[in-house]
Amino acid sequence: QVQLVESGGGMGQPGGSLRLSCAASGIPFGSYAMGWDRQAPGKERELVARIGGSGHTNYADSVKGRFTISRDNAKNTVYLQMNSLKPADTAVYYCRADLIYSTTYHWGQGTQVTVSS
């Protein structure tokens, strides 16, 4: 059974930092591109960041230079370091796992991030 368990969400201040983690189980982690999507109230879910099995990354323009995605294949975990937070970053953040060369993907349950002073 595939499980993606997010942690690290919560309240952050504008200009501050938060770090999200996603622990994966039930999948061959190295065969999956990992990433984070987010969904703000009243908006569609959008890509935030992706990291391939080899470490190649891509980011939404809105987070480039502020967020960093990384993965630890030994721990089956992907991270999202979020710096210089803005109120516009407020959303539910979902961990996503995409099987490489396939249309198969999985989402976690999501973790709330709220940026407010």
C-alpha positions in Angstrom: 0.0 0.0 0.0 1.4 3.4 -1.0 1.7 5.9 1.7 3.0 9.5 1.5 3.0 11.1 4.9 3.6 14.9 5.0 4.9 16.7 8.1 6.3 20.1 8.9 3.4 22.4 8.0 1.9 25.0 10.3 2.1 28.7 10.8 4.9 30.9 9.4 5.6 34.6 9.3 6.2 36.6 6.2 9.9 36.5 5.5 10.2 33.4 7.6 11.0 29.7 6.9 9.3 26.3 7.1 10.5 22.9 6.1 8.1 20.2 4.8 8.9 16.5 4.8 7.2 13.6 3.0 8.0 10.0 4.0 7.1 7.5 1.3 6.4 3.8 1.8 5.0 1.1 -0.5 6.8 2.3 -3.6 10.3 1.8 -5.1 11.3 5.3 -4.2 14.2 5.6 -6.7 11.8 4.9 -9.5 9.6 7.9 -8.7 10.0 11.6 -9.4 8.9 13.3 -6.2 7.4 16.7 -5.7 5.1 19.1 -4.0 1.8 20.6 -5.2 -0.3 23.2 -3.4 -3.9 24.3 -3.4 -5.0 27.6 -2.0 -8.7 28.3 -1.1 -10.7 28.8 -4.2 -7.9 28.0 -6.5 -6.8 25.0 -8.5 -4.0 22.7 -7.3 -0.7 23.8 -8.8 2.8 22.4 -9.1 5.3 23.9 -6.7 8.5 21.8 -7.2 9.6 18.5 -8.6 12.8 16.4 -8.3 13.7 13.5 -10.5 15.3 10.3 -9.4 18.7 11.7 -10.6 18.2 14.9 -8.7 17.1 17.2 -11.5 14.7 19.8 -10.2 12.1 22.3 -11.5 10.1 24.9 -9.8 7.0 27.1 -10.3 8.1 30.6 -11.2 6.4 31.9 -8.0 8.8 30.0 -5.7 12.0 30.1 -7.6 14.9 31.4 -5.5 12.9 30.9 -2.3 12.0 27.2 -2.1 14.4 24.2 -2.4 13.3 20.7 -3.0 15.6 17.8 -2.1 15.4 14.0 -1.6 17.1 11.4 0.5 16.8 8.1 -1.3 18.2 6.2 1.7 15.3 7.5 3.9 12.6 7.5 1.2 11.9 11.1 2.0 11.5 14.3 0.1 11.8 17.7 1.6 10.7 21.3 0.7 12.7 24.1 2.3 10.6 27.2 2.1 12.3 30.5 2.8 11.2 34.1 2.4 7.6 33.1 2.9 4.8 35.2 1.6 1.1 35.3 2.5 0.5 34.1 -1.0 2.2 30.8 -0.1 -0.7 30.0 2.2 -2.2 26.7 1.0 -2.5 23.0 1.6 0.7 21.4 0.4 0.5 17.9 -1.1 3.4 15.5 -1.6 3.3 13.8 -5.0 5.0 10.7 -6.3 5.1 10.2 -10.1 6.3 6.8 -11.5 8.9 7.6 -14.1 7.9 6.8 -17.7 4.3 6.2 -16.6 1.1 8.1 -15.9 0.9 6.5 -12.4 1.0 9.0 -9.6 0.0 9.3 -5.9 -0.7 12.2 -3.5 -0.4 12.4 0.2 -3.2 13.8 2.5 -1.7 17.3 2.5 -0.4 19.6 5.2 -1.6 23.1 5.8 0.8 26.0 5.5 -0.4 29.4 6.7 1.7 32.5 6.3 0.5 35.4 8.3 1.8 38.1 10.7 
